[in-house]
Amino acid sequence: EASGGAIAISDTIQIIGNRIYCNATYTTIGITISSQKYFYQINNNFFSYQQRAILISGWTNKTVGNHEIINNSFKRLNYNTTSYALYLSGIPTGGVLKIYNNLFDGYYSGSPTAIYLTSMTNGILFISYNAFNNTFSYYITGTTNDGTNITGGTFTVDSYTGQPTAGNYINAGHPDTKYYDHDLSRNDLGCYGGSMSARNFFPAGDANHNRVYMLSIPNNVYTGNPIKVKADSFDK
């Protein structure tokens, strides 16, 4: 019951490894969610947006499990209006939301906000190890920066691939090993960081050459244990 209207067969909706260009008109929104039946994992996506990339107004009341918005890249287009990369409302008591390792590229024109929160005081909220460049009017509205987030950076994000340019995003993500990159270094911010890197889905850097469309892999691997990886894919 996300914006596509599909009914999930488990308790979690996963939106992973996509390029979402929500820039056709002023009212276009990338992901809209208003269901309270599922957990949400929105990871390693690239959003090119004008008004809002993600709008969530319904959160599950389940107490075991987390919502995740992790390792996404957000590129705001040149649009002279108020806008939000994340607009999140109404998390209930017992709800847990983790916003980690995201890369936010704003634009000077208008009044852009990266993360806007309202009625989120009942649940448990973590906003950590994200980076915002210096083109936002507001970085985080509705809560305080916990000190791990980078504000006023100088990086930019490619408007087609989501690939960041030189800046302070390398090895700047959450230090927990479960967020490590493919090369076993600390997490790189944005959609190309972590085990679910967009590199898995767009290996050639071109939207017309994706081969893997879903991965099931462990975040943590310990010595002596087998690694189980499942991938659904096709080859053009």
N, C-alpha and C positions, 0 to 999 in steps of 0.2 A: 504494500500500500504506500509506496513512495509515489513520485510523480508519474511513473509509468502505469500505475494501477494494478501491477502484478501482485499476487498473493504469495508470500514467502512460505516455503515448506518447513522452515525451522524457525528458531526464535531470533535469528540474526539476519539482517540484510547487509550484504557486502557490496560496496561500490568501489572497485579497485582497478587502477591502471587504465584510466580513460583520459581522453582529451575532450573537454567540454567547452565548446565555444558558444557562450550564452550572450551574444552580442548583436542579435538581429534587430531588436527594437529596444526602446527604453524600458519596457516592462518585462523583458526576458530574464528569467532566473534559471540558473543551472540546475540545482536540485532543490525541490520543495518537499518537505516531509511533515505530515501532521498526524501520523498514526502513533498510538501508544501501545502497540502490540509487540514491537520488536526492538532489539538492540540494533545499533547502526555502526558499521565500520566504513568510514569514508577515508580511504588511504591511497596515497601515491597517484592522485589524479592531478591533471593540469586544468585550471579554469581560466579562460579568457572571458572577462565579463564587463558589463557596463553598470548595471544597477545592483544586483546581488548575485553572488556565486552560489551560496548555500543559505536557504531559509528553512529553519526547523522550529516548529511551534508545538510539536507533540513528542513527548518522551515517555518511554516505558516506565511503569511503576515497579518493575522487577528489581529485586535487591541483590541478585547474584549476577555479576557481569558488568561490563563497561560499554559505554558509547565511546567511539574513537573518531577523531578527525586528525589524522597523523600523516606527515610527510606529503602534503599537497603543496602545489605551487599556484599562486593566484596572481594574475596579471590584469590590472584594471586598465581599460582602454581610455583613450582621450574622449572624455564625455563631461560636459560642464553641468554636473548635477550632484546632489548628495548620493552616496553609494556605500555599500557594505560588502566586504568579502564574506563575512559570516554574520548572519543576523539570527540570533538564537533566543528563544523565549520559553519560559515556563517549566524548567526542570523540577520534578516533584521530589518530595522527601524520599531518600533512598536511591535516587538516581545518581549515577557517576558518569562524568564526561571528562575525557582526556583530550586536550588539544596540544599536540606535541609536534615539533620538528617541521613546522610549516614555513613557507617562504611567501612573503607578501610584497608585491610590487604595486604601488599606487600610482597616482597621477596628480599633478599640481592643480589642474583645473577643477572647479567645483569644490565640494567639501567631503572628501573621502574618509571613511572610517574602516579600519581593518576588521576588528572584532567588536560587535555590538551585542550586549547582553541585557536582558530584561526579565525580571521575575525568576531569577536563577538562584536565589538564596537558600532554598530548601534542600537542594541536592549537594553533591560533592563535586567541585569543579577544579580541574588542574589545567592551567594555561602556562606551559613551560617550554623553553628552548625553541621559541619561534623567532623569526627575524623579520623586521619591517624596515623598508627603506625610507628615505627622508621625504617622500612625496605624499605622505598621509597627513591629514589635518588632525586625526585622532587615531591612536594605535589600539588601545583597549578601553572600551567604555562599558561601565557596569561592574567592574572589579578593578583591583590594583595589580600592577605588574609584580610578580614574585621575585624579580631580580635576575632571573635566568634568561629572559627574553632580550633580544638585541633590537634596539630602536634607533632610528636615524641612520641606517646603513646606506651604502652608496651603490649597491648592486642593482642590476636590472634583470628582468626575465624575458626571454625571447617570446614574442607574442604568438608564435606558431608551435613551438616544441615544448615550451616551459623550461628550457635549459637556462640556468642562471649564468651571468657573466662574472668576471672576477669580483670578489668581495669577501666579506666575512661570513660565509656560509659553510665552508669546508670544515668537517670535524667539529661542528658547532651544535650538533643535536644532542638529544638525551644520552648521557653516558652509560646507561644500562646496556649490557652486552646484547640483549635481545633486539636492540635497535641498530646494531652494527651493520655496516655496508658489506657488499659482496667481497671486498678485499680484507674484511675483518678489522677495518679501522672504525673509529667512532663515526656515528651517523652524520651524513651530510644533509643539510636542510633541503627541503623541497622534494619534488616527486621522483627524483633520481636517487634518493637515499634509502637505506634500509634493505631488508631482504625482499620486499615487494617492489623494488625499484621499477620505475617506468621503463628502464632498460630491458626488463624481461618482456615487455609487451611491445615496445617500439625499438628493436635492436638496431635498426638502420637510421634512426633519427627522423623517420619520415612516416607520416600518418597512413600512407598507403602500403606499408610493409609490415604491419603487425602480424605476428605468427602465433604467439601465445595469448590466449584471452582469459585464462584463469589458472592460478597456481594454488596449491595447498602444500605449504612447507612449514617446518618448525622454525620458531624464532631463536630458540636456544639449542645448541648441539653440544653434547658432552662427550669426552673421550671414552671410547669403548662402546658407544651406542650407534646403531645404524642410522643413516639419514634417509628419511622417507620423503620423496618428492613426487607429487602428482601434478601433471600439467595437461590442460585441455588446449589443443592447438590446431592450426591448419597452416598450410604453406601454399602461397599463391604461385 
